[in-house]
Amino acid sequence: MTTPSILPVLQGRYSPLRFNRDHQLTEVDIETLLEAARWAPSAGNSQPWAFHLRRRGDTGHGELVDHLAPSSRRWAPDASVLVVNLAHHEVDDSGTQYSEFADYDLGQAVAHMTLQAHAMGLACRQFRAFDLDGLHDALHVAPGWRILTMTAIGTADTGDPPTRNRRSIADLRTAGFALPA
Ligand SMILES: Cc1cc2nc3c(=O)[nH]c(=O)nc-3n(C[C@H](O)[C@H](O)[C@H](O)COP(=O)(O)O)c2cc1C
């Protein structure tokens, strides 16, 4: 069977491990990325997401860099912007759930932003390699909100895109179900 073809933006996207440290994102670029995230679907249209962005060279960019893990510190500071991705879990700190699907929905909004970036000739690497608790305190995250991930966005400073591996369609259709005895 031939491999089904998918949208070029999906096929061509990859997460680089090197960014061009000379590239700058404009304010219009940033607004466009946020606009893409804004239109993501969410449970009950709850839109339980927030994005805290600091461009390379901005005051405060170094504060994000200071909280990177050694692994991400090798490449993330070169990205044009670092984005902190937050989900709204609870109403203040009342213990009342804001959205059961906050993490799920944040992931979709980040995916929207990632694909919009790729369509604009940019590249993104989402990551978790940072000091979560330290960053939470440094950014004074509001009660009920949680940082989940960060995204480095810029232009990829790589030669050929890397080989990307994925599980098969057959596996997607069968995994996760216990076979009847
Ligand atoms: C939630 C999440 C967390 C990730 N954390 C890291 C990370 O800490 N460090 C890293 O180098 N890449 C991280 N990645 C990037 C993945 O390794 C990458 O997306 C995956 O290998 C697939 O490669 P591709 O995006 O090029 O298709 C993360 C991606 C996601 C979605």
The ligand as an ORCA input file, in Angstrom:
! r2SCAN-3c Opt
* xyz 0 1
  C       5.651     17.645     25.475
  C       6.981     17.591     24.773
  C       8.144     17.627     25.517
  C       9.387     17.603     24.876
  N      10.520     17.734     25.637
  C      11.717     17.824     25.020
  C      12.887     18.076     25.777
  O      12.845     18.240     26.998
  N      14.078     18.155     25.118
  C      14.156     18.011     23.752
  O      15.246     18.118     23.193
  N      13.041     17.795     23.001
  C      11.835     17.702     23.586
  N      10.696     17.509     22.834
  C      10.808     17.372     21.356
  C      10.608     15.907     20.951
  O      11.745     15.162     21.321
  C      10.333     15.818     19.435
  O       9.130     16.492     19.140
  C      10.224     14.349     19.006
  O      11.490     13.707     19.105
  C       9.721     14.184     17.590
  O      10.552     14.866     16.690
  P       9.927     15.884     15.626
  O       9.187     16.945     16.408
  O      11.105     16.447     14.891
  O       9.010     15.112     14.752
  C       9.456     17.514     23.457
  C       8.273     17.488     22.712
  C       7.054     17.533     23.351
  C       5.788     17.525     22.510
*
